[in-house]
């Protein structure tokens, strides 16, 4: 039996589309394809056309990997929301599908592909790690908003309401260590010594649960 792992990168990142890696684990044969940023903007975003594109990419990837209906293949698909359509499509074709967290080689391949994309796009070599990338990319986009906004996932409501220009950036709060943003929830203090500068209204703070440095008080 052949196992193919599927993982994605950049769903939550400001710039670029979403990259999806299809990796045949045994022979390290892989294909990395992109759902372009246009699918996370305007009408395409509202209509969730990125799901249609993800299924289209899946067909393309299977052809490149030489996988056909009826083959003894099991797909391990990342649990991320963007992969829901991929998993459903493969299950509909009769393949065994397991939703799980993808790590190791497949994760490194897709994350590396996205980082290479950012280097080519920005012309910069030193791209911060994902936990500190948001403000780096925001600064890059704002430096030439007219030309660079086309690379932004503008479908996110927070883009126009909070981040598009400095004037819309009102009361953002972020972890002083990992820079994750915060919007609503209880008052929190960083477990590693960093803390908010004073108390803030409950509705303006949110615990960034995927930040390892934060714990509720």
N, CA, C and O of each residue as an XYZ file, in Angstrom:
868
protein
N       0.835     -1.196      0.000
C       0.000      0.000      0.000
C       0.876      1.254      0.000
O       1.858      1.336      0.737
N       0.515      2.207     -0.817
C       1.231      3.484     -0.905
C       0.523      4.527     -0.039
O      -0.705      4.613     -0.036
N       1.305      5.312      0.690
C       0.750      6.400      1.496
C       1.150      7.736      0.885
O       2.323      7.979      0.602
N       0.165      8.589      0.689
C       0.415      9.949      0.207
C      -0.031     10.921      1.286
O      -1.189     10.910      1.706
N       0.894     11.763      1.731
C       0.565     12.790      2.712
C       0.248     14.092      1.991
O       0.874     14.436      0.988
N      -0.743     14.810      2.528
C      -1.132     16.100      1.947
C      -1.129     17.140      3.046
O      -1.817     17.002      4.057
N      -0.337     18.193      2.833
C      -0.253     19.265      3.826
C      -0.274     20.609      3.102
O       0.080     20.699      1.926
N      -0.694     21.648      3.816
C      -0.792     22.979      3.213
C       0.044     23.976      3.997
O       0.425     23.717      5.138
N       0.322     25.103      3.386
C       1.033     26.197      4.033
C       0.451     27.520      3.583
O       0.017     27.663      2.440
N       0.443     28.488      4.489
C       0.102     29.890      4.208
C      -1.389     30.190      4.234
O      -1.787     31.278      3.817
N      -2.229     29.278      4.703
C      -3.661     29.598      4.811
C      -3.872     30.849      5.658
O      -4.674     31.709      5.292
N      -3.181     30.965      6.765
C      -3.372     32.108      7.645
C      -2.386     33.243      7.428
O      -2.402     34.220      8.176
N      -1.525     33.135      6.419
C      -0.542     34.179      6.173
C      -1.126     35.300      5.329
O      -2.029     35.081      4.522
N      -0.605     36.489      5.524
C      -1.135     37.674      4.874
C      -0.929     37.670      3.367
O      -1.837     38.030      2.617
N       0.241     37.273      2.923
C       0.639     37.410      1.524
C       0.696     36.056      0.827
O       1.118     35.056      1.408
N       0.265     36.046     -0.420
C       0.349     34.836     -1.234
C      -0.878     33.964     -1.117
O      -1.751     34.180     -0.276
N      -0.918     32.962     -1.993
C      -2.016     32.010     -1.944
C      -1.754     30.935     -0.908
O      -1.072     31.172      0.090
N      -2.299     29.751     -1.149
C      -2.071     28.602     -0.268
C      -1.342     27.530     -1.067
O      -1.748     27.188     -2.177
N      -0.274     27.008     -0.500
C       0.512     25.964     -1.141
C       0.098     24.605     -0.576
O      -0.102     24.458      0.629
N      -0.025     23.622     -1.457
C      -0.435     22.278     -1.039
C       0.588     21.278     -1.552
O       0.924     21.270     -2.736
N       1.078     20.435     -0.652
C       2.071     19.419     -1.005
C       1.434     18.037     -0.985
O       0.769     17.663     -0.019
N       1.642     17.287     -2.053
C       1.210     15.890     -2.168
C       2.496     15.064     -2.198
O       3.254     15.135     -3.165
N       2.745     14.286     -1.152
C       4.027     13.606     -0.999
C       3.842     12.095     -0.852
O       3.211     11.628      0.097
N       4.404     11.331     -1.810
C       4.431      9.877     -1.690
C       5.553      9.525     -0.722
O       6.730      9.632     -1.066
N       5.196      9.111      0.469
C       6.148      8.979      1.561
C       7.255      7.978      1.250
O       8.420      8.242      1.547
N       6.921      6.852      0.669
C       7.896      5.777      0.492
C       9.047      6.169     -0.433
O      10.208      5.881     -0.143
N       8.723      6.824     -1.542
C       9.770      7.159     -2.517
C      10.120      8.643     -2.545
O      10.916      9.079     -3.377
N       9.528      9.421     -1.637
C       9.812     10.859     -1.518
C       9.484     11.630     -2.803
O      10.053     12.689     -3.068
N       8.582     11.093     -3.573
C       8.137     11.777     -4.789
C       7.015     12.735     -4.403
O       6.026     12.316     -3.802
N       7.157     14.011     -4.740
C       6.158     14.967     -4.286
C       5.834     16.002     -5.353
O       6.605     16.237     -6.283
N       4.671     16.607     -5.183
C       4.213     17.693     -6.040
C       3.708     18.801     -5.129
O       2.955     18.546     -4.190
N       4.125     20.036     -5.409
C       3.641     21.187     -4.644
C       2.957     22.148     -5.608
O       3.556     22.607     -6.581
N       1.699     22.441     -5.323
C       0.906     23.305     -6.188
C       0.317     24.443     -5.352
O       0.219     24.352     -4.128
N      -0.070     25.511     -6.044
C      -0.546     26.705     -5.335
C      -1.972     27.065     -5.727
O      -2.332     27.057     -6.904
N      -2.773     27.381     -4.717
C      -4.055     28.050     -4.945
C      -3.741     29.537     -4.931
O      -3.431     30.072     -3.867
N      -3.806     30.230     -6.062
C      -3.337     31.623     -6.150
C      -4.090     32.560     -5.218
O      -5.217     32.268     -4.818
N      -3.467     33.693     -4.870
C      -4.099     34.640     -3.940
C      -5.431     35.182     -4.431
O      -6.253     35.609     -3.621
N      -5.666     35.177     -5.745
C      -6.940     35.681     -6.279
C      -8.134     34.920     -5.735
O      -9.249     35.442     -5.711
N      -7.904     33.679     -5.293
C      -8.995     32.874     -4.744
C      -9.324     33.262     -3.304
O     -10.270     32.738     -2.715
N      -8.546     34.174     -2.746
C      -8.793     34.642     -1.385
C      -9.109     36.129     -1.396
O      -8.827     36.855     -0.443
N      -9.705     36.559     -2.507
C     -10.065     37.960     -2.709
C     -11.451     38.046     -3.349
O     -11.855     37.155     -4.096
N     -12.166     39.115     -3.053
C     -13.403     39.446     -3.751
C     -14.426     38.334     -3.829
O     -14.659     37.608     -2.863
N     -15.040     38.213     -5.013
C     -16.118     37.242     -5.222
C     -15.635     35.801     -5.083
O     -16.362     34.951     -4.568
N     -14.432     35.523     -5.530
C     -13.914     34.156     -5.417
C     -13.829     33.732     -3.959
O     -14.103     32.581     -3.618
N     -13.446     34.674     -3.104
C     -13.389     34.386     -1.668
C     -14.784     34.173     -1.109
O     -15.022     33.207     -0.384
N     -15.700     35.059     -1.436
C     -17.055     34.979     -0.900
C     -17.743     33.686     -1.332
O     -18.526     33.111     -0.576
N     -17.452     33.238     -2.536
C     -18.068     32.014     -3.053
C     -17.270     30.760     -2.702
O     -17.629     29.653     -3.103
N     -16.183     30.947     -1.949
C     -15.319     29.831     -1.536
C     -14.822     29.019     -2.732
O     -14.766     27.790     -2.684
N     -14.466     29.718     -3.790
C     -13.982     29.035     -4.986
C     -12.625     28.380     -4.774
O     -12.173     27.593     -5.606
N     -11.973     28.706     -3.652
C     -10.703     28.033     -3.346
C     -10.914     26.535     -3.148
O      -9.987     25.751     -3.351
N     -12.122     26.125     -2.753
C     -12.399     24.696     -2.646
C     -12.420     24.042     -4.032
O     -11.895     22.943     -4.210
N     -13.024     24.717     -5.006
C     -13.027     24.192     -6.369
C     -11.601     24.082     -6.901
O     -11.236     23.097     -7.543
N     -10.804     25.114     -6.620
C      -9.421     25.103     -7.089
C      -8.625     23.999     -6.419
O      -7.787     23.370     -7.065
N      -8.864     23.748     -5.139
C      -8.123     22.702     -4.437
C      -8.425     21.330     -5.019
O      -7.538     20.480     -5.090
N      -9.674     21.103     -5.438
C     -10.012     19.831     -6.086
C      -9.333     19.723     -7.452
O      -8.864     18.654     -7.844
N      -9.290     20.838     -8.160
C      -8.611     20.858     -9.460
C      -7.119     20.525     -9.296
O      -6.550     19.763    -10.077
N      -6.504     21.111     -8.266
C      -5.095     20.824     -8.012
C      -4.884     19.362     -7.627
O      -3.863     18.767     -7.972
N      -5.834     18.792     -6.922
C      -5.724     17.392     -6.525
C      -5.699     16.483     -7.754
O      -4.892     15.556     -7.821
N      -6.565     16.736     -8.713
C      -6.574     15.960     -9.958
C      -5.228     16.085    -10.654
O      -4.666     15.096    -11.125
N      -4.720     17.307    -10.714
C      -3.425     17.564    -11.343
C      -2.310     16.814    -10.635
O      -1.456     16.206    -11.280
N      -2.317     16.858     -9.294
C      -1.270     16.205     -8.519
C      -1.296     14.690     -8.693
O      -0.248     14.056     -8.817
N      -2.497     14.111     -8.701
C      -2.604     12.657     -8.886
C      -2.044     12.237    -10.238
O      -1.393     11.198    -10.343
N      -2.288     13.020    -11.250
C      -1.737     12.721    -12.580
C      -0.213     12.761    -12.553
O       0.448     11.878    -13.099
N       0.334     13.782    -11.919
C       1.791     13.923    -11.844
C       2.426     12.799    -11.035
O       3.539     12.367    -11.336
N       1.716     12.319     -9.999
C       2.241     11.241     -9.162
C       1.934      9.859     -9.733
O       2.431      8.856     -9.221
N       1.138      9.795    -10.767
C       0.793      8.519    -11.383
C      -0.205      7.703    -10.592
O      -0.242      6.478    -10.711
N      -1.019      8.374     -9.779
C      -2.027      7.684     -8.971
C      -3.348      7.674     -9.723
O      -3.814      8.712    -10.195
N      -3.959      6.471     -9.834
C      -5.218      6.328    -10.562
C      -6.272      5.717     -9.644
O      -5.951      5.062     -8.652
N      -7.520      5.942     -9.991
C      -8.622      5.330     -9.232
C      -8.439      3.826     -9.190
O      -8.114      3.197    -10.197
N      -8.652      3.258     -8.012
C      -8.490      1.822     -7.845
C      -7.122      1.423     -7.326
O      -6.935      0.289     -6.884
N      -6.156      2.342     -7.374
C      -4.832      2.031     -6.836
C      -4.901      1.870     -5.318
O      -5.748      2.463     -4.650
N      -3.994      1.057     -4.796
C      -3.951      0.799     -3.359
C      -3.190      1.942     -2.674
O      -2.013      1.812     -2.337
N      -3.882      3.044     -2.481
C      -3.273      4.249     -1.923
C      -4.107      4.735     -0.742
O      -5.336      4.758     -0.797
N      -3.419      5.119      0.314
C      -4.081      5.737      1.464
C      -3.573      7.171      1.588
O      -2.367      7.417      1.560
N      -4.495      8.106      1.726
C      -4.137      9.512      1.822
C      -4.246      9.981      3.273
O      -5.277      9.806      3.924
N      -3.173     10.574      3.756
C      -3.178     11.218      5.062
C      -3.262     12.715      4.804
O      -2.313     13.319      4.303
N      -4.396     13.313      5.147
C      -4.686     14.703      4.788
C      -4.691     15.570      6.036
O      -5.350     15.247      7.024
N      -3.960     16.663      5.986
C      -3.917     17.603      7.103
C      -5.330     18.036      7.487
O      -6.205     18.150      6.628
N      -5.545     18.274      8.759
C      -6.874     18.605      9.269
C      -7.285     20.042      8.968
O      -8.414     20.426      9.273
N      -6.406     20.841      8.380
C      -6.728     22.235      8.087
C      -7.970     22.382      7.225
O      -8.239     21.562      6.346
N      -8.721     23.441      7.493
C      -9.995     23.713      6.807
C      -9.866     23.705      5.288
O     -10.750     23.199      4.597
N      -8.787     24.253      4.765
C      -8.615     24.368      3.323
C      -8.569     23.003      2.653
O      -8.811     22.897      1.450
N      -8.258     21.946      3.423
C      -8.148     20.598      2.857
C      -9.447     19.797      2.922
O      -9.472     18.638      2.506
N     -10.513     20.383      3.430
C     -11.777     19.661      3.538
C     -12.251     19.155      2.183
O     -12.695     18.014      2.054
N     -12.152     20.017      1.171
C     -12.621     19.628     -0.164
C     -11.734     18.546     -0.773
O     -12.216     17.660     -1.479
N     -10.435     18.627     -0.491
C      -9.496     17.616     -0.996
C      -9.833     16.253     -0.418
O      -9.918     15.262     -1.144
N     -10.025     16.211      0.908
C     -10.347     14.940      1.565
C     -11.666     14.375      1.051
O     -11.775     13.175      0.797
N     -12.663     15.237      0.900
C     -13.957     14.779      0.395
C     -13.867     14.263     -1.024
O     -14.491     13.257     -1.362
N     -13.096     14.942     -1.860
C     -12.924     14.525     -3.249
C     -12.268     13.146     -3.327
O     -12.725     12.280     -4.073
N     -11.204     12.943     -2.562
C     -10.487     11.663     -2.587
C     -11.353     10.526     -2.052
O     -11.360      9.426     -2.605
N     -12.082     10.801     -0.970
C     -12.980      9.773     -0.428
C     -14.046      9.406     -1.441
O     -14.427      8.241     -1.550
N     -14.537     10.401     -2.190
C     -15.542     10.156     -3.218
C     -15.028      9.307     -4.355
O     -15.802      8.651     -5.052
N     -13.716      9.317     -4.543
C     -13.095      8.496     -5.586
C     -12.779      7.078     -5.085
O     -12.240      6.258     -5.828
N     -13.116      6.805     -3.839
C     -12.930      5.461     -3.302
C     -11.621      5.225     -2.581
O     -11.335      4.100     -2.172
N     -10.815      6.272     -2.415
C      -9.548      6.108     -1.707
C      -9.769      6.139     -0.197
O     -10.722      6.750      0.287
N      -8.880      5.475      0.541
C      -8.897      5.571      1.999
C      -8.292      6.917      2.389
O      -7.226      7.299      1.904
N      -8.983      7.621      3.262
C      -8.546      8.960      3.660
C      -8.540      9.052      5.182
O      -9.524      8.709      5.838
N      -7.433      9.516      5.731
C      -7.314      9.754      7.168
C      -6.946     11.215      7.384
O      -5.963     11.702      6.825
N      -7.734     11.913      8.194
C      -7.424     13.299      8.544
C      -6.527     13.294      9.781
O      -6.882     12.713     10.807
N      -5.377     13.934      9.684
C      -4.434     13.915     10.791
C      -3.458     15.083     10.664
O      -3.408     15.754      9.634
N      -2.693     15.313     11.712
C      -1.659     16.343     11.680
C      -0.475     15.822     10.900
O      -0.004     14.710     11.141
N       0.009     16.622      9.965
C       1.138     16.231      9.135
C       2.390     16.937      9.617
O       2.396     18.155      9.798
N       3.451     16.170      9.824
C       4.719     16.730     10.269
C       5.852     16.150      9.420
O       5.607     15.448      8.439
N       7.079     16.446      9.804
C       8.227     15.856      9.138
C       8.455     16.366      7.730
O       8.303     17.556      7.455
N       8.818     15.462      6.848
C       9.236     15.830      5.495
C       8.184     16.634      4.741
O       8.496     17.670      4.155
N       6.957     16.169      4.754
C       5.903     16.831      3.984
C       5.685     18.262      4.460
O       5.555     19.178      3.648
N       5.644     18.450      5.760
C       5.486     19.794      6.311
C       6.656     20.686      5.931
O       6.462     21.847      5.569
N       7.867     20.153      6.011
C       9.051     20.938      5.659
C       9.045     21.331      4.191
O       9.435     22.445      3.840
N       8.604     20.420      3.334
C       8.564     20.695      1.903
C       7.621     21.850      1.579
O       7.980     22.758      0.830
N       6.431     21.813      2.138
C       5.445     22.837      1.783
C       5.778     24.167      2.433
O       5.584     25.216      1.820
N       6.275     24.144      3.661
C       6.682     25.387      4.314
C       7.868     26.007      3.575
O       7.941     27.225      3.416
N       8.792     25.162      3.127
C       9.936     25.652      2.375
C       9.528     26.267      1.048
O      10.103     27.266      0.617
N       8.531     25.666      0.399
C       8.043     26.202     -0.875
C       7.441     27.583     -0.684
O       7.639     28.473     -1.511
N       6.704     27.763      0.412
C       6.108     29.069      0.667
C       7.185     30.103      0.997
O       7.104     31.244      0.543
N       8.165     29.726      1.762
C       9.243     30.658      2.100
C      10.017     31.063      0.845
O      10.382     32.228      0.686
N      10.265     30.097     -0.045
C      10.947     30.424     -1.310
C      10.113     31.394     -2.142
O      10.648     32.300     -2.780
N       8.805     31.193     -2.126
C       7.901     32.104     -2.836
C       8.030     33.525     -2.289
O       8.110     34.483     -3.058
N       8.050     33.660     -0.964
C       8.173     34.977     -0.351
C       9.507     35.636     -0.701
O       9.563     36.846     -0.921
N      10.569     34.854     -0.753
C      11.878     35.401     -1.118
C      11.869     35.935     -2.548
O      12.395     37.014     -2.822
N      11.265     35.167     -3.454
C      11.191     35.622     -4.849
C      10.313     36.863     -4.967
O      10.631     37.791     -5.710
N       9.214     36.870     -4.233
C       8.256     37.962     -4.342
C       8.819     39.262     -3.769
O       8.703     40.317     -4.393
N       9.421     39.190     -2.595
C       9.896     40.385     -1.913
C      11.317     40.778     -2.311
O      11.725     41.926     -2.135
N      12.066     39.813     -2.851
C      13.465     40.077     -3.161
C      14.348     40.075     -1.932
O      15.500     40.504     -1.992
N      13.809     39.590     -0.799
C      14.545     39.567      0.459
C      14.902     38.137      0.842
O      14.114     37.214      0.631
N      16.085     37.958      1.402
C      16.541     36.618      1.768
C      16.136     36.225      3.184
O      15.831     35.061      3.447
N      16.135     37.181      4.083
C      15.871     36.873      5.494
C      14.383     36.998      5.800
O      13.910     38.062      6.199
N      13.656     35.915      5.613
C      12.227     35.867      5.905
C      12.044     35.364      7.325
O      12.555     34.294      7.655
N      11.330     36.097      8.187
C      11.149     35.669      9.583
C      10.375     34.354      9.672
O       9.688     33.976      8.723
N      10.481     33.657     10.801
C       9.663     32.459     11.011
C       8.194     32.835     11.051
O       7.846     34.001     11.235
N       7.337     31.841     10.877
C       5.900     32.098     10.730
C       5.313     32.869     11.907
O       4.394     33.664     11.713
N       5.815     32.656     13.118
C       5.254     33.315     14.296
C       5.509     34.828     14.306
O       4.836     35.562     15.029
N       6.475     35.294     13.508
C       6.822     36.712     13.486
C       6.701     37.313     12.083
O       7.230     38.391     11.813
N       6.007     36.612     11.206
C       5.999     37.002      9.795
C       4.951     38.058      9.465
O       5.106     38.802      8.497
N       3.895     38.130     10.253
C       2.770     38.986      9.889
C       3.187     40.437      9.705
O       2.919     41.029      8.660
N       3.840     41.018     10.709
C       4.179     42.436     10.636
C       5.268     42.708      9.605
O       5.307     43.782      9.005
N       6.137     41.748      9.403
C       7.147     41.865      8.346
C       6.474     42.002      6.981
O       6.836     42.876      6.194
N       5.495     41.137      6.701
C       4.795     41.180      5.427
C       3.885     42.401      5.326
O       3.744     42.992      4.255
N       3.270     42.776      6.451
C       2.421     43.967      6.455
C       3.232     45.202      6.075
O       2.782     46.023      5.276
N       4.410     45.330      6.640
C       5.278     46.467      6.319
C       5.664     46.448      4.848
O       5.686     47.494      4.199
N       5.967     45.271      4.317
C       6.339     45.152      2.905
C       5.184     45.563      1.998
O       5.394     46.282      1.021
N       3.971     45.118      2.306
C       2.807     45.454      1.485
C       2.537     46.952      1.530
O       2.322     47.575      0.491
N       2.546     47.528      2.716
C       2.231     48.948      2.861
C       3.253     49.852      2.168
O       2.933     50.984      1.803
N       4.483     49.356      1.986
C       5.514     50.168      1.345
C       5.165     50.498     -0.103
O       5.663     51.479     -0.655
N       4.316     49.684     -0.717
C       3.848     49.954     -2.085
C       2.473     49.316     -2.234
O       2.291     48.372     -3.003
N       1.516     49.843     -1.492
C       0.192     49.231     -1.396
C      -0.465     49.055     -2.755
O      -1.081     48.021     -3.013
N      -0.345     50.049     -3.626
C      -1.011     50.002     -4.919
C      -0.569     48.803     -5.744
O      -1.391     48.170     -6.406
N       0.707     48.490     -5.711
C       1.243     47.384     -6.507
C       1.211     46.044     -5.784
O       1.163     44.996     -6.428
N       1.237     46.065     -4.462
C       1.421     44.819     -3.721
C       0.152     44.261     -3.099
O       0.145     43.115     -2.650
N      -0.920     45.041     -3.060
C      -2.156     44.542     -2.458
C      -2.715     43.348     -3.223
O      -3.454     42.544     -2.654
N      -2.379     43.222     -4.486
C      -2.876     42.096     -5.281
C      -2.346     40.748     -4.776
O      -2.875     39.695     -5.133
N      -1.309     40.788     -3.950
C      -0.761     39.546     -3.399
C      -1.349     39.215     -2.019
O      -1.005     38.192     -1.427
N      -2.227     40.073     -1.512
C      -2.757     39.933     -0.151
C      -4.077     39.160     -0.162
O      -4.871     39.281     -1.095
N      -4.297     38.375      0.875
C      -5.585     37.706      1.056
C      -6.591     38.749      1.578
O      -6.873     38.801      2.775
N      -7.105     39.543      0.703
C      -7.969     40.665      1.093
C      -9.367     40.217      1.503
O     -10.160     41.031      1.975
N      -9.678     38.938      1.330
C     -10.985     38.447      1.749
C     -11.173     38.470      3.255
O     -12.301     38.549      3.742
N     -10.059     38.400      4.004
C     -10.170     38.475      5.453
C     -10.737     39.837      5.843
O     -10.206     40.867      5.427
N     -11.794     39.855      6.626
C     -12.444     41.100      7.024
C     -11.475     42.037      7.733
O     -11.582     43.256      7.600
N     -10.539     41.480      8.479
C      -9.608     42.305      9.240
C      -8.682     43.120      8.343
O      -8.112     44.114      8.793
N      -8.523     42.716      7.078
C      -7.621     43.456      6.201
C      -8.106     44.900      6.026
O      -7.344     45.841      6.248
N      -9.358     45.073      5.634
C      -9.884     46.416      5.416
C     -10.221     47.122      6.730
O     -10.086     48.341      6.834
N     -10.657     46.360      7.727
C     -11.090     46.973      8.973
C      -9.922     47.377      9.873
O     -10.044     48.301     10.677
N      -8.790     46.682      9.737
C      -7.731     46.882     10.722
C      -6.346     47.126     10.136
O      -5.589     47.932     10.678
N      -5.994     46.452      9.043
C      -4.592     46.397      8.655
C      -4.225     47.105      7.355
O      -3.045     47.363      7.120
N      -5.185     47.422      6.514
C      -4.853     47.900      5.165
C      -3.976     49.153      5.199
O      -3.010     49.247      4.442
N      -4.291     50.092      6.045
C      -3.500     51.312      6.188
C      -3.278     51.595      7.663
O      -4.021     51.087      8.502
N      -2.272     52.393      7.998
C      -2.044     52.726      9.410
C      -3.263     53.362     10.072
O      -3.465     53.207     11.277
N      -4.080     54.079      9.289
C      -5.250     54.746      9.852
C      -6.284     53.752     10.365
O      -7.039     54.066     11.286
N      -6.329     52.546      9.773
C      -7.303     51.551     10.215
C      -6.766     50.704     11.358
O      -7.514     49.933     11.959
N      -5.497     50.835     11.661
C      -4.871     50.038     12.720
C      -5.042     50.766     14.044
O      -4.202     51.585     14.418
N      -6.111     50.476     14.745
C      -6.461     51.238     15.942
C      -5.900     50.619     17.218
O      -4.876     51.068     17.732
N      -6.569     49.590     17.728
C      -6.245     49.107     19.063
C      -5.709     47.681     19.058
O      -6.100     46.864     19.891
N      -4.802     47.377     18.107
C      -4.297     46.018     18.074
C      -3.505     45.720     19.343
O      -2.857     46.603     19.904
N      -3.565     44.469     19.786
C      -2.765     44.012     20.898
C      -2.065     42.735     20.439
O      -2.617     41.982     19.637
N      -0.861     42.487     20.937
C      -0.145     41.291     20.508
C       0.758     40.790     21.614
O       1.203     41.560     22.465
N       1.027     39.500     21.597
C       1.978     38.904     22.526
C       3.341     39.538     22.291
O       3.788     39.628     21.148
N       4.011     39.981     23.358
C       5.291     40.659     23.200
C       6.394     39.699     22.778
O       7.460     40.138     22.347
N       6.156     38.400     22.894
C       7.159     37.424     22.509
C       6.951     36.900     21.088
O       7.851     36.986     20.253
N       5.773     36.361     20.818
C       5.573     35.710     19.528
C       4.836     36.587     18.531
O       4.758     36.237     17.354
N       4.282     37.741     18.978
C       3.622     38.712     18.116
C       2.250     38.277     17.614
O       1.681     38.941     16.747
N       1.699     37.171     18.140
C       0.334     36.811     17.756
C      -0.631     37.911     18.185
O      -0.465     38.508     19.248
N      -1.642     38.177     17.352
C      -2.577     39.256     17.631
C      -3.633     38.821     18.635
O      -3.861     37.628     18.836
N      -4.273     39.799     19.261
C      -5.289     39.521     20.263
C      -6.459     40.472     20.088
O      -6.258     41.660     19.837
N      -7.684     39.965     20.216
C      -8.867     40.779     19.963
C      -9.883     40.768     21.096
O     -10.403     41.827     21.447
N     -10.185     39.615     21.682
C     -11.198     39.562     22.725
C     -10.905     38.422     23.685
O     -10.165     37.496     23.351
N     -11.492     38.488     24.891
C     -11.261     37.415     25.843
C     -10.784     37.958     27.179
O     -10.843     39.166     27.407
N     -10.312     37.091     28.067
C      -9.920     37.524     29.413
C      -8.567     38.229     29.413
O      -7.805     38.135     28.451
N      -8.285     38.930     30.496
C      -6.954     39.520     30.653
C      -5.942     38.382     30.750
O      -6.205     37.381     31.416
N      -4.797     38.521     30.102
C      -3.791     37.462     30.097
C      -2.427     38.056     30.390
O      -2.194     39.244     30.164
N      -1.526     37.224     30.895
C      -0.140     37.623     31.115
C       0.764     36.552     30.541
O       0.485     35.360     30.669
N       1.841     36.971     29.911
C       2.740     36.012     29.275
C       3.436     35.168     30.331
O       3.977     35.703     31.299
N       3.426     33.861     30.153
C       4.026     32.947     31.116
C       5.547     33.106     31.179
O       6.180     32.658     32.135
N       6.131     33.744     30.161
C       7.575     33.925     30.121
C       7.998     35.343     30.474
O       9.110     35.758     30.148
N       7.120     36.091     31.138
C       7.516     37.376     31.677
C       6.985     38.583     30.950
O       6.868     39.653     31.547
N       6.661     38.451     29.691
C       6.087     39.583     28.972
C       4.651     39.801     29.429
O       4.005     38.854     29.879
N       4.143     41.000     29.327
C       2.774     41.243     29.763
C       2.200     42.457     29.051
O       2.921     43.274     28.478
N       0.876     42.545     29.109
C       0.200     43.705     28.554
C       0.588     44.958     29.338
O       0.861     44.896     30.536
N       0.606     46.075     28.653
C       0.872     47.343     29.341
C      -0.440     47.851     29.942
O      -1.142     48.663     29.340
N      -0.748     47.367     31.112
C      -1.958     47.790     31.802
C      -3.142     46.885     31.508
O      -3.046     45.967     30.694
N      -4.262     47.149     32.178
C      -5.490     46.393     31.979
C      -6.242     46.942     30.789
O      -6.160     48.132     30.484
N      -6.982     46.065     30.112
C      -7.726     46.480     28.933
C      -9.131     45.905     28.981
O      -9.360     44.899     29.653
N     -10.082     46.527     28.279
C     -11.453     46.019     28.264
C     -11.499     44.567     27.810
O     -10.758     44.157     26.916
N     -12.375     43.801     28.436
C     -12.493     42.376     28.124
C     -12.694     42.131     26.632
O     -12.113     41.195     26.082
N     -13.492     42.938     25.978
C     -13.833     42.684     24.581
C     -12.710     43.038     23.613
O     -12.856     42.793     22.416
N     -11.606     43.600     24.075
C     -10.521     43.946     23.162
C      -9.319     43.020     23.280
O      -8.282     43.277     22.669
N      -9.439     41.952     24.053
C      -8.309     41.041     24.235
C      -8.745     39.610     23.948
O      -9.834     39.197     24.346
N      -7.908     38.866     23.268
C      -8.176     37.451     23.037
C      -6.910     36.645     23.309
O      -5.820     37.039     22.897
N      -7.050     35.539     23.988
C      -5.923     34.660     24.222
C      -5.541     33.968     22.921
O      -6.359     33.224     22.381
N      -4.335     34.177     22.390
C      -3.908     33.473     21.171
C      -3.550     32.042     21.528
O      -2.412     31.772     21.911
N      -4.484     31.129     21.411
C      -4.328     29.788     21.972
C      -3.213     28.995     21.325
O      -2.721     28.042     21.930
N      -2.787     29.352     20.104
C      -1.695     28.620     19.486
C      -0.347     29.273     19.752
O       0.635     28.986     19.068
N      -0.304     30.151     20.747
C       0.965     30.729     21.190
C       1.394     30.010     22.453
O       0.662     30.013     23.443
N       2.573     29.390     22.438
C       3.010     28.560     23.569
C       3.362     29.384     24.804
O       3.517     28.831     25.892
N       3.493     30.720     24.644
C       3.931     31.542     25.763
C       2.801     32.102     26.600
O       3.049     32.745     27.620
N       1.546     31.867     26.183
C       0.451     32.532     26.877
C      -0.366     31.573     27.727
O      -0.573     30.416     27.361
N      -0.826     32.070     28.862
C      -1.734     31.295     29.698
C      -2.685     32.279     30.375
O      -2.274     33.382     30.736
N      -3.970     31.888     30.554
C      -4.954     32.819     31.146
C      -4.682     33.058     32.612
O      -4.140     32.205     33.316
N      -5.077     34.261     33.064
C      -4.975     34.596     34.482
C      -6.364     34.603     35.109
O      -6.501     34.864     36.305
